[in-house]
Structures are given as structure tokens and as C-alpha cells.
Amino acid sequence: MSTPSIVILISGSGSNLQAIIDAVAEKKIHAHISAVISNRPDVLGLEKAKAAGIDTIVIDHTEFTERQQFDKALAEQVAKLQPDLIVLAGFMRILPENFIEQYEGRMLNIHPSLLPEFKGMHTHRRALEAGHNQHGASIHFVSNELDSGPVVIQAIIPVLGNDDEKTLAERVLEQEHIIYPLAIEWFVTGRLSLINNHVHFDNKPVKKIAIWQSNTLSLPQ
């Protein structure tokens, strides 16, 4: 059996990318990263991929006069790589519907909130402004509606009385580095799948998503 291949899309520093690279190197993810694609040149994430010996590809969105041209170039490049899984790790471009439909059930994203709360940007600030006592991060399958695909796993942390946007973001990011490699490993080993827009774990529909809180993992039930 061939090793599953992953393509990772980035736009920035590649913090989650590095966590995934490390997990692959440590055999915590049983897959091969075939390429890292960035829509921005000269970002730190590309350097991290190169340092790990991973092929890097830049498709600079500013070089295209129309969005559709960039979308087409990205789709063509991903098609050449034939990945088993596409991982969005800080990729700041909205993907076209036909691309999402083509890779339905084979594309994961991470979002720094407990979805469906705080879709979009500035999630930590909004959680603090709303006075929430819990916050976290979500891994979800990508759908055509922004930040709305079926959730696979969430990490929940308490919002502390002295938290500001920076400290909350840092603690959420620590959890992201735990749950994203875990979800990827579930997928590439066949434990995680999307069937009829419902998450399945070990070939059973998930009634309750996995929760990571205080270093305790509750598997889907």
C-alpha cells in the first residue's frame, strides 16, 4: 500500500505547518507531504518546508489580473500532485466552489474558535468582547460556506481573567498544534471520513465530536 500524500496550502508563517512537519517526521502522521503551496512568496512557511526537504510551490495571487486565473492555476497544480488529502494551514484565500466540490471529504481546515461561534476573522478579540469563559479551535472539513464544514475535533480552553487578545491567541495556538496533526492522522489511516456530509469515525457516524481539554481526549461517540 502506498503512503498517503498530503498537499498543504499556506499564506504565512506556517506555525501549524511546522507542527504537521514535525508529526510526520516523528511518525505521528503516517503520510508524506508531497508539496507546500503558498499564494504569497517570501513567507516563513516556505522556508520551514524547504528546511524539511519538502517541495515548495508559489502561485502568487498578485500576478493574476482576475481571481479565476489564480483559481485555475492552483487547481491545475494540485491536480498534478494528486493528493489524498489537502490541508489548509493559514491559507488566506477563498477557494472556488468547483475546487471544493472536487475534493469534498478530502480537505481539512483549522479555525481559531469553537465553531459555529465566531466564523471569520478576529476570533480571539470577539470571544473576549462577548465575555465568553471558554474559547478554542476547530478542525473541520471544508465546505462551500465559509468556516461551516462539518467539525471533526475541537480544543477547548478556559478564558482567564487576565487574558488579552495576544495571550488567548497563544494558548489557542498551542492546542491547534495538538489537534491538527491528530485529525490528519485519523484521516490518512482511514479512521476519519466524510459521508453524506456527516463525519464518520471508525466507520461509524459521529454523534459527539472529539474534545481536547486539559490534555484529556474524548474520542467521538
MARVO-579641 format. One line per 2 residues: their letters; for each residue y, x, z negated of N, C-alpha, C. Coordinates in Angstrom, 3 decimals. Atoms other than C-alpha are relative to their C-alpha. Layout:
<atoms>
a) Y/X/Z/Y/X/Z/Y/X/Z  ... $
</atoms>
This chain:
<atoms>
ms) -1.194/0.846/0.000/0.000/0.000/0.000/1.247/0.884/0.000  -1.208/-0.809/-0.089/3.397/1.384/0.968/0.930/-0.297/-1.166 $
tp) -0.953/0.156/1.092/6.084/1.920/-1.628/1.131/-0.924/0.435  -1.107/0.899/-0.367/8.667/-0.910/-1.608/1.299/0.781/0.181 $
si) -1.264/-0.680/-0.283/12.024/0.112/-0.189/1.178/-0.863/-0.439  -1.204/0.658/0.485/15.431/-0.726/-1.613/1.209/0.561/0.746 $
vi) -1.314/-0.400/-0.500/18.855/-0.637/0.029/1.028/-0.479/-1.012  -1.006/0.331/1.003/21.784/-0.557/-2.383/1.382/0.015/0.644 $
li) -1.352/0.114/-0.531/25.272/-1.732/-1.394/1.007/0.216/-1.124  -0.993/-0.322/1.020/28.243/-0.315/-3.297/1.397/-0.012/0.607 $
sg) -1.390/-0.128/-0.431/32.020/-0.182/-3.167/0.794/0.961/-0.887  -0.787/-0.769/0.956/32.952/2.088/-6.057/-0.755/1.119/-0.674 $
sg) 0.474/-1.166/0.756/31.879/4.459/-8.821/-1.509/0.074/-0.137  1.454/-0.029/0.011/28.235/3.463/-8.820/-0.623/0.153/-1.369 $
sn) 0.568/-0.067/1.342/27.610/3.020/-12.535/-1.397/-0.611/-0.041  1.333/0.607/-0.057/24.725/0.600/-12.018/-0.901/0.718/0.995 $
lq) 0.767/-0.794/-0.954/23.639/2.625/-9.011/-0.681/1.160/-0.718  0.580/-1.145/0.707/23.119/5.639/-11.281/-1.124/-0.438/-0.922 $
ai) 1.064/0.508/0.870/21.102/3.550/-13.731/-1.263/-0.288/0.807  1.152/0.293/-0.867/18.854/2.454/-10.846/-0.628/1.293/0.494 $
id) 0.511/-1.310/-0.437/18.547/6.011/-9.504/-0.833/0.643/-1.110  0.710/-0.596/1.130/17.530/7.213/-12.967/-1.326/-0.719/-0.258 $
av) 1.222/0.768/0.249/14.998/4.400/-13.371/-1.069/0.293/1.045  0.961/-0.379/-1.044/13.380/5.272/-10.036/-0.584/1.382/-0.294 $
ae) 0.452/-1.361/0.296/13.221/8.952/-10.997/-0.960/0.045/-1.182  0.830/0.042/1.205/11.644/8.061/-14.347/-1.217/-0.918/0.161 $
kk) 1.132/0.885/-0.302/9.068/5.770/-12.676/0.070/-1.319/-0.756  -0.196/1.319/0.602/10.529/2.730/-14.413/0.213/-1.053/1.075 $
ih) -0.036/0.847/-1.192/11.117/1.275/-10.945/-0.938/0.625/1.014  0.986/-0.526/-0.937/8.178/1.688/-8.600/0.392/-0.365/1.425 $
ah) -0.537/0.249/-1.336/10.148/1.760/-5.378/0.751/1.237/0.465  -0.744/-1.093/-0.625/12.030/4.051/-3.039/1.355/-0.521/0.457 $
is) -1.330/0.369/-0.487/15.772/3.862/-2.438/0.179/0.642/1.378  -0.044/-0.549/-1.358/15.947/4.235/1.329/1.414/0.372/0.435 $
av) -1.384/-0.344/-0.342/19.751/4.273/1.539/0.961/-0.685/-0.951  -1.138/0.608/0.692/23.012/3.589/-0.258/1.103/-0.176/1.034 $
is) -1.036/0.322/-0.981/25.620/1.863/1.892/1.278/-0.372/-0.728  -1.302/0.313/0.591/29.302/1.775/0.968/0.962/-0.476/1.078 $
nr) -1.044/0.449/-0.926/32.139/-0.121/2.612/1.287/0.795/-0.190  -1.158/-0.851/0.254/34.542/2.482/1.261/-0.440/1.461/0.013 $
pd) 0.337/-1.430/0.013/34.483/6.234/1.960/0.522/0.662/-1.280  -0.530/-0.837/1.088/35.000/8.872/-0.718/-0.066/-0.667/-1.376 $
vl) 0.168/0.565/1.336/33.811/6.745/-3.654/-1.057/0.808/-0.749  0.883/-0.814/0.825/31.961/8.353/-6.535/-1.457/-0.395/0.163 $
gl) 1.375/0.440/-0.177/28.872/6.247/-5.925/-0.723/0.739/1.119  0.604/-0.755/-1.097/28.253/8.063/-2.656/-0.402/1.396/-0.452 $
ek) 0.322/-1.330/0.511/28.354/11.405/-4.446/-1.228/-0.050/-0.902  1.161/0.146/0.868/25.839/10.154/-7.005/-1.277/-0.146/0.828 $
ak) 1.170/0.162/-0.868/23.486/9.077/-4.227/-0.372/1.321/0.669  0.257/-1.289/-0.651/23.848/12.404/-2.405/-0.622/0.994/-0.968 $
aa) 0.538/-0.903/1.014/23.176/14.306/-5.628/-1.471/-0.274/-0.280  1.396/0.387/0.225/19.892/12.402/-5.922/-0.838/0.141/1.270 $
gi) 0.724/-0.179/-1.255/18.939/13.215/-2.324/-0.238/-1.274/0.770  0.143/1.301/-0.670/19.388/9.636/-1.123/0.933/-0.051/1.206 $
dt) -0.825/0.151/-1.199/20.661/8.897/2.373/1.176/-0.931/-0.298  -1.198/0.822/0.184/24.208/7.532/2.378/0.580/-0.395/1.350 $
iv) -0.594/0.533/-1.227/25.919/5.390/4.989/1.329/-0.635/-0.373  -1.309/0.607/0.216/29.599/4.468/5.146/0.327/-0.910/1.177 $
id) -0.503/0.936/-1.003/30.723/1.375/7.012/1.357/-0.467/-0.518  -1.344/0.217/0.546/34.443/1.414/6.301/0.590/-1.298/0.550 $
ht) -0.470/1.311/-0.471/35.696/-2.162/6.446/1.416/0.066/0.558  -1.380/-0.102/-0.490/39.263/-0.975/7.120/0.067/0.449/1.455 $
ef) 0.023/-0.451/-1.391/38.189/0.378/10.503/-0.286/-1.134/0.976  0.297/1.150/-0.850/37.393/-3.106/11.807/1.187/-0.957/-0.004 $
te) -1.149/0.906/-0.102/40.088/-5.441/13.069/-0.348/-1.410/-0.436  0.437/1.327/0.415/38.032/-8.532/12.285/-1.173/0.124/-0.968 $
rq) 1.070/-0.008/0.997/35.744/-9.317/9.375/-1.373/-0.105/0.648  1.300/0.211/-0.653/32.977/-10.441/11.725/-0.561/1.306/0.570 $
qf) 0.462/-1.278/-0.549/32.842/-6.956/13.258/-0.659/0.846/-1.090  0.605/-0.721/1.124/32.203/-5.377/9.865/-1.337/-0.628/-0.382 $
dk) 1.228/0.703/0.365/29.613/-8.027/9.025/-1.133/0.341/0.964  1.009/-0.300/-1.015/27.795/-7.325/12.280/-0.514/1.433/-0.156 $
al) 0.392/-1.400/0.162/27.799/-3.560/11.722/-0.889/0.180/-1.222  0.812/-0.088/1.213/26.443/-3.970/8.209/-1.380/-0.593/0.232 $
ae) 1.281/0.663/-0.257/23.739/-6.389/9.306/-0.902/0.857/0.876  0.785/-0.850/-0.900/22.623/-4.063/12.095/-0.562/1.208/-0.737 $
qv) 0.458/-1.174/0.731/22.409/-1.097/9.751/-1.102/-0.357/-0.990  1.028/0.420/0.948/20.444/-2.972/7.098/-1.293/-0.351/0.733 $
ak) 1.186/0.370/-0.775/18.088/-4.338/9.764/-0.805/1.233/0.412  0.698/-1.241/-0.366/17.279/-0.781/10.870/-0.828/0.544/-1.159 $
lq) 0.664/-0.551/1.182/16.283/0.109/7.321/-1.178/-0.862/-0.464  1.081/0.923/0.345/14.017/-2.947/6.882/-0.367/0.043/-1.489 $
pd) 0.287/-0.088/1.436/14.317/-3.083/3.088/-0.832/-1.176/-0.505  0.694/1.080/0.698/12.022/-5.070/0.851/0.954/-0.734/-0.934 $
li) -0.966/0.573/0.927/14.972/-5.660/-1.469/1.377/0.606/0.255  -1.384/-0.455/-0.063/18.755/-5.454/-1.162/0.618/-0.198/-1.379 $
vl) -0.606/0.036/1.321/20.612/-4.646/-4.367/1.512/0.194/0.145  -1.453/-0.128/0.007/24.344/-5.279/-4.726/0.409/0.599/-1.344 $
ag) -0.387/-0.702/1.220/25.789/-2.824/-7.235/1.488/0.311/0.077  -1.441/-0.176/-0.113/29.524/-3.350/-7.362/0.480/-0.044/1.436 $
fm) -0.397/0.148/-1.406/29.730/-4.336/-3.701/1.040/-1.107/0.086  -1.141/0.913/0.113/33.123/-5.988/-3.319/0.368/-0.656/1.330 $
ri) -0.222/0.741/-1.239/32.705/-7.769/-0.009/-0.844/-1.276/-0.041  0.744/1.252/-0.089/31.691/-11.377/0.535/-0.871/0.049/1.246 $
lp) 0.939/-0.082/-1.114/28.588/-11.420/2.709/-0.025/-1.310/0.781  0.028/1.223/-0.809/28.324/-13.884/5.614/-1.256/-0.827/-0.270 $
en) 1.095/0.912/0.292/26.072/-16.909/5.327/-1.280/0.378/0.737  1.218/-0.306/-0.756/23.688/-15.824/8.075/-0.728/1.222/-0.566 $
fi) 0.608/-1.175/0.616/23.104/-12.469/6.352/-0.733/-0.411/-1.275  0.615/0.458/1.251/22.408/-14.151/3.007/-1.257/-0.814/0.283 $
eq) 1.164/0.813/-0.346/20.055/-16.628/4.642/-1.153/0.859/0.512  1.042/-0.878/-0.530/18.186/-13.838/6.429/-0.771/0.692/-1.123 $
ye) 0.628/-0.740/1.094/17.498/-12.042/3.156/-0.141/-0.860/-1.267  0.148/0.907/1.142/17.139/-15.095/0.927/-1.232/0.366/-0.807 $
gr) 1.107/-0.359/0.870/14.990/-14.267/-2.057/-0.304/1.471/-0.032  0.206/-1.455/-0.031/15.261/-10.549/-1.315/1.307/0.753/-0.252 $
ml) -1.290/-0.627/0.270/18.780/-9.823/-2.530/0.467/-0.373/-1.400  -0.429/0.191/1.378/19.919/-9.361/-6.127/1.430/0.481/-0.187 $
ni) -1.360/-0.397/0.357/23.407/-9.123/-7.597/0.136/-0.022/-1.517  -0.304/0.005/1.423/24.834/-8.431/-11.034/1.416/-0.505/-0.195 $
hp) -1.330/0.539/0.275/27.769/-10.266/-12.571/0.291/0.146/-1.488  -0.313/-0.271/1.402/29.568/-9.357/-15.815/0.459/-1.232/-0.781 $
sl) -0.229/1.166/0.855/29.403/-12.759/-17.504/-1.329/-0.715/-0.159  1.182/0.830/0.175/26.881/-15.280/-18.737/0.135/-1.199/0.932 $
lp) -0.105/1.062/-0.986/26.699/-17.344/-15.583/-0.695/-1.256/-0.510  -1.058/0.286/-0.986/27.621/-20.058/-14.820/1.430/0.165/-0.511 $
ef) -1.348/-0.210/0.500/30.569/-19.128/-17.029/0.679/1.167/0.718  -0.867/-1.081/-0.482/33.407/-17.021/-15.606/-0.485/0.639/1.303 $
kg) 0.258/-0.532/-1.337/32.468/-16.675/-11.972/1.261/0.687/0.494  -1.167/-0.679/-0.556/34.728/-14.344/-10.034/0.417/1.210/-0.816 $
mh) -0.543/-1.241/0.544/36.990/-11.626/-11.403/0.468/-0.157/-1.448  -0.630/-0.081/1.327/38.392/-10.548/-14.807/-0.795/-0.762/-1.055 $
th) 0.870/0.790/0.869/35.429/-11.929/-16.714/0.206/0.312/-1.486  -0.130/-0.373/1.408/35.952/-9.975/-19.946/1.305/-0.551/-0.579 $
rr) -1.286/0.540/0.444/39.606/-10.966/-20.217/-0.101/-1.502/-0.215  0.101/1.452/0.097/38.751/-14.591/-19.597/-0.878/-0.432/-1.177 $
al) 0.848/0.313/1.146/35.974/-14.558/-22.207/0.785/0.134/-1.301  -0.820/-0.198/1.194/38.408/-13.195/-24.797/1.052/-1.100/-0.119 $
ea) -1.030/1.039/0.024/41.128/-15.662/-23.843/-0.569/-1.358/-0.373  0.641/1.282/0.312/38.654/-18.525/-24.148/-0.515/-0.058/-1.438 $
gh) 0.452/-0.034/1.381/37.733/-17.421/-27.654/-1.498/-0.063/-0.174  1.455/0.059/0.088/34.030/-17.104/-26.920/-0.524/1.031/-0.997 $
nq) 0.597/-0.948/0.939/31.845/-15.478/-29.551/-1.198/0.732/0.582  1.055/-0.712/-0.719/29.233/-14.372/-27.009/0.448/0.269/1.430 $
hg) -0.324/-0.375/-1.378/29.516/-12.627/-23.677/-1.199/0.790/0.514  1.122/-0.778/-0.502/27.244/-10.609/-21.422/0.003/0.168/1.497 $
as) 0.166/-0.253/-1.430/25.886/-10.010/-17.951/-1.206/-0.766/0.520  1.068/0.771/-0.636/23.634/-11.834/-15.496/-0.471/0.698/1.275 $
ih) 0.580/-0.390/-1.287/21.279/-10.737/-12.733/-0.425/-1.281/0.695  0.341/1.233/-0.713/20.883/-13.386/-10.060/-0.333/0.291/1.458 $
fv) 0.213/-0.040/-1.436/19.547/-13.938/-6.584/1.294/-0.422/0.692  -1.234/0.290/-0.722/22.342/-14.075/-4.023/-0.161/-1.285/0.797 $
sn) -0.043/1.225/-0.790/23.254/-17.435/-2.532/1.333/-0.059/0.730  -1.230/0.107/-0.780/25.986/-18.631/-0.195/1.209/-0.389/-0.840 $
el) -1.114/0.323/0.892/28.089/-19.844/-3.128/0.216/1.176/-0.948  -0.329/-1.200/0.765/29.848/-17.005/-4.950/-0.489/-0.103/-1.446 $
ds) 0.462/-0.115/1.387/28.126/-15.971/-8.212/-0.755/-1.237/-0.469  0.658/1.262/0.340/25.978/-19.105/-8.129/-1.495/-0.016/0.291 $
gp) 1.426/-0.015/-0.279/22.491/-17.982/-7.140/-0.822/-0.109/-1.266  0.866/0.164/1.163/19.518/-18.612/-9.454/-0.035/1.257/-0.876 $
vv) -0.069/-1.113/0.944/19.752/-16.436/-12.571/-1.402/0.465/-0.377  1.282/-0.615/0.335/16.883/-14.047/-13.305/-0.048/0.405/-1.467 $
iq) -0.022/-0.528/1.356/17.877/-12.398/-16.576/1.447/0.149/-0.444  -1.325/-0.188/0.566/20.879/-12.269/-18.869/-0.074/0.883/-1.235 $
ai) -0.166/-0.775/1.223/22.016/-9.830/-21.535/1.141/-0.619/-0.785  -1.002/0.646/0.835/23.911/-11.442/-24.389/0.421/0.951/-1.114 $
ip) -0.518/-0.805/1.109/26.159/-9.544/-26.798/1.039/-0.828/-0.759  -1.046/0.707/0.738/28.440/-10.787/-29.571/1.377/0.533/0.383 $
vl) -1.390/-0.428/-0.146/32.189/-10.698/-29.065/0.517/0.304/-1.399  -0.429/-0.434/1.328/33.528/-8.727/-32.018/1.474/-0.306/-0.219 $
gn) -1.367/0.357/0.333/36.747/-9.498/-33.825/1.030/1.005/0.475  -0.934/-1.039/-0.443/38.301/-6.179/-32.796/-0.162/0.347/1.481 $
dd) 0.202/-0.284/-1.420/37.170/-6.338/-29.161/1.276/-0.233/0.793  -0.982/0.254/-1.040/39.673/-5.923/-26.386/-0.739/0.042/1.330 $
ek) 0.654/0.072/-1.310/39.001/-6.118/-22.662/-0.809/1.261/0.292  0.659/-1.272/-0.278/38.059/-2.421/-22.481/-1.288/0.158/-0.802 $
tl) 1.196/-0.196/0.819/35.633/-2.333/-25.408/-1.090/-1.004/0.352  0.980/1.010/-0.388/33.964/-5.570/-24.356/-0.672/0.378/1.313 $
ae) 0.547/-0.421/-1.291/33.534/-4.301/-20.800/-0.991/1.145/-0.175  0.883/-1.149/0.215/31.976/-1.062/-22.063/-1.338/-0.431/-0.580 $
rv) 1.254/0.438/0.616/29.407/-2.858/-24.204/-0.822/-0.860/0.949  0.725/0.768/-1.011/28.523/-5.284/-21.420/-0.645/0.936/1.019 $
le) 0.528/-0.941/-0.995/28.085/-2.368/-19.011/-1.260/0.690/-0.505  1.211/-0.603/0.567/25.566/-0.756/-21.359/-1.208/-0.910/0.214 $
qe) 1.087/0.952/-0.192/23.467/-3.903/-21.124/-0.364/-0.157/1.475  0.270/0.068/-1.436/23.838/-4.055/-17.347/-0.982/1.089/0.414 $
hi) 0.850/-1.141/-0.360/22.192/-0.637/-17.140/-1.434/-0.185/-0.477  1.351/0.310/0.469/19.199/-2.052/-19.009/-0.648/-1.071/0.866 $
iy) 0.649/1.159/-0.626/18.622/-5.367/-17.292/-0.115/0.103/1.510  0.102/-0.061/-1.469/19.308/-4.439/-13.654/-1.259/0.751/0.441 $
pl) 1.268/-0.657/-0.375/16.521/-1.838/-13.370/-1.223/-0.842/-0.348  1.126/0.838/0.401/14.240/-4.241/-15.227/-0.269/-1.097/1.027 $
ai) 0.164/1.064/-0.992/14.857/-7.081/-12.778/-0.521/0.556/1.324  0.459/-0.626/-1.252/14.365/-4.737/-9.816/-1.480/0.344/-0.092 $
ew) 1.413/-0.330/0.182/11.057/-3.521/-11.230/-0.860/-1.258/0.061  0.736/1.265/-0.093/9.905/-7.112/-11.693/-0.185/-0.412/1.454 $
fv) 0.073/0.448/-1.391/10.712/-7.829/-8.066/-0.959/0.880/0.808  0.784/-0.896/-0.875/9.149/-4.746/-6.448/-1.471/0.035/-0.393 $
tg) 1.401/0.051/0.410/5.950/-5.162/-8.488/-0.591/-1.398/0.149  0.513/1.319/-0.316/5.622/-8.792/-7.439/0.036/-1.009/-1.138 $
rl) -0.048/0.937/1.134/6.322/-10.381/-10.830/1.115/-1.033/0.167  -1.171/0.857/-0.169/9.635/-11.912/-9.744/0.114/-0.447/1.443 $
sl) -0.178/0.517/-1.356/10.201/-14.168/-6.752/0.876/-1.245/-0.045  -0.796/1.217/-0.146/12.356/-16.993/-5.483/-0.735/-0.926/0.954 $
in) 0.745/0.969/-0.797/10.503/-20.074/-4.220/0.730/-1.335/-0.071  -0.737/1.269/-0.062/12.365/-23.181/-3.064/1.214/0.011/-0.925 $
nh) -1.224/-0.201/0.776/15.483/-21.827/-4.755/-0.223/-0.043/-1.510  0.318/-0.057/1.426/13.708/-21.586/-8.121/-0.640/1.350/-0.312 $
vh) 0.543/-1.284/0.416/12.956/-18.359/-9.951/-1.424/-0.184/-0.512  1.377/-0.035/0.479/9.259/-17.648/-10.478/-0.276/1.369/-0.623 $
fd) 0.374/-1.231/0.698/7.885/-15.068/-12.884/-1.498/-0.031/-0.222  1.462/-0.031/0.040/4.225/-14.014/-12.690/-0.592/-1.252/0.638 $
nk) 0.460/1.121/-0.820/3.755/-16.775/-10.093/0.146/-1.360/-0.667  -0.255/1.275/0.661/4.982/-19.476/-12.452/1.497/-0.279/-0.011 $
pv) -1.438/0.318/0.055/8.320/-21.330/-12.300/0.562/0.274/-1.390  -0.629/-0.356/1.263/10.696/-20.142/-14.974/0.775/-1.188/-0.550 $
kk) -0.738/1.065/0.659/11.893/-22.789/-17.400/1.148/0.560/-0.833  -1.017/-0.652/0.809/13.864/-20.371/-19.515/0.142/1.428/0.466 $
ia) -0.204/-1.350/-0.498/15.430/-17.192/-18.234/-0.229/1.013/-1.110  0.186/-1.068/0.972/14.708/-13.900/-19.918/1.331/0.368/-0.621 $
iw) -1.208/-0.341/0.725/17.233/-12.933/-22.554/-0.191/1.363/-0.664  0.016/-1.284/0.703/18.016/-9.438/-23.764/1.139/-0.026/-0.994 $
qs) -1.032/0.044/1.038/19.850/-9.482/-27.074/-0.509/0.795/-1.203  0.370/-0.834/1.143/19.801/-6.978/-29.938/-1.299/0.754/0.298 $
nt) 1.150/-0.812/-0.434/17.241/-4.938/-27.944/-1.324/-0.739/-0.076  1.226/0.807/0.003/14.715/-7.806/-28.010/-0.088/-0.770/1.312 $
ls) 0.186/0.655/-1.288/13.362/-9.059/-24.712/-0.910/-1.213/-0.145  0.812/1.213/-0.053/12.119/-12.618/-24.328/-0.349/-0.266/1.455 $
lp) 0.404/0.215/-1.388/10.091/-12.997/-21.159/0.163/-1.473/0.369  -0.144/1.395/-0.444/10.549/-16.131/-19.050/-1.172/-0.854/-0.450 $
q) 1.025/0.936/0.454/8.654/-19.163/-20.280/-0.083/-1.196/0.933 $
</atoms>
